[in-house]
Amino acid sequence: MEEAEVRRYEVIVVGGGPGGTGTVLALAQRAPSLAAGTLLLEKAHHPRDKTCAGGLIPKAHSLLAALGVSADVPHARVDAAKVAVPGGCVRIAGPDLCRVVRRREFDAALAGAASTTGATMVQNARVLDLRRDGDGVRVETDAASYWAPIVVGADGSGSVVRRRLVGEPAGPMARAVMCDVAVSGTTWNGFAARRYDFDFLGIERGMRGYGWIFPCVLDGVPHANVGVYALPPYDAAGMEMELVRLLTGIGVAGTPRRRAFPIHTYAPASRLAAPNALLVGDAAGVDPLMGEGISFALEYGRAAADAIVSAAATGRLDVAGYESAIHDGPIGRKLARLVWAAERGYGRHWRVWFRLARSSRRARQAALEWYNGVAPWEGRGRLALARALVRTPRAAAA
């Protein structure tokens, strides 16, 4: 194409999930004129399916509230947890531990909110290539060419922005497989009890991960979302066996349709930015312990908006400070602690860590509150949790 045909913007965001739309919404709060000059590219068309368990922890709700977005979509509320661990089963009470949404509806709600900011959204736009062009980046899609000084890669685990502009990921690529079954066809009481179930028994068979059963709503009908998550080296056949075990345990026979998907996890050494480009959401890396990504995507988006505004104000459009802001800031510190927890909880000494998890009710509660980003543990680290473990009287597992 001739240069005159290239459409120019202040910022181009590739990917219309929570990381991309969260970036646009945060940018609109900080610099409305920049948001109005932003292009959001989505390869599909909202509402579109997204394979994900869809758990919104309290931290995600607080981030949405800060963005002025309610994202009031159909959901199943969770007020209790049942966790099967080697050597026993423990229970944790809420309230409001999580709300389980379907990404089709949730992502569409965020995209709708982002479209009110003045940003331009182009859907059904598949990015074919990106290359640096002068003092910016040229983005080629299957329909048009675009250019901007800054490109935000919010395009998931297989991010083309990362591959073309930033570099290979440092974090391991995890895998998940899941399926949905109507509650009426199961013996599971978790939906009525507003409970989600976690199962770490697969670690006894060498799986570095866990299984889950979440309540969810599909087209107004109560369902159980059943899945398995594992860090490498994972065995697809072994994960399938764990999934079958979970389904059999709630009275499901046959073979519900499976959906498998990769999950790019965070590593402290990850490259998250390069000249004219930065990564958010799954493209940057999610929590390796549980694979949770929605709340982190929104946090990445907020940090990306800060970096873009700062770059525009100073004329330094290389966004070089974004990477250190993530790694050295609250997001990176929390993710680094989750890397630490995953290495130990799924490592060779897993028996020690699960024994500790069973031994203290208060420590379990504190760990969940810290993970969910609620008071009084939000922002506190391993030392505070260790003190809770040591100082709390032991309680027998349920």
C-alpha angles and dihedrals in degrees: 000000000000116000090247089064094057111102112223128213138170093238134008119204115196111205132038100219126106093289094053099039090041089056092051093047093048090046090052090056094049103036116006092185091057091048089051088055094050126108119207114199120198120183093209132032125262126276090046132151120262121185105231137119088240102218114167109198120200091263089062091052092051090050091050090049090051088054091050092244123131098185087196100186132147110289145158115239120223121208101162141034132212113197124190110205132170106284099018151345127272131195130209126195126217145168107219097349092162145343117221116216135174111248092221090067099031096050091046090054091052091046089052090052091048091052090061092061095076093256117136115242120198115187130193086036113139114195110229101176145352128201136168111259118184109309094343145034130275115216119200118200131178089261110031148355124250137184134199138158090238131035123193115207107215093148102119138245094329093046113181088197090059093047096047103036113015112031143249119322121259096200121085119260108239125195134221133187124190146164138191125232129181111252089227088067094053140064091228117125096187096102094056090042092050089236137139122207128216124192122197096170092107089074087074087064095047101268113142096212145035146258127241143196114198128182112236141163122236116184089338094307122118111245140172116233106209123188151146128227125195140174119220139308084054130161114220092205091050091050089051090052090052091049091050090050091054092047093047089050091062094044100262117145127181127035117295113200111279127213119196125192140173122244119203108213129205125259125185089234095053120130105234101168143028133170108314094355141082135173131230137177120002090351088064096039139270135226108301095201098062104001093241112161114158099080091042090049090057091047092049089050092054092050091046091054090051091051093048093049091048092048092049091049094051098035090238099128094172089090087213093158095060096080094052090043089059100040095043098035134077094281094053094043092053093044091048089054089051089051087052091049093048092050090054103034092049096031134093094283096052092129091066094051096046090048088055091047091054095046104064126046092189093051090051091051092047092049092051093048090049091048092047091049099239134135136310095018102041109123095008121122144215095292093059091048091047090054090052089053095049098043099044119090113246118261126197118246115257 
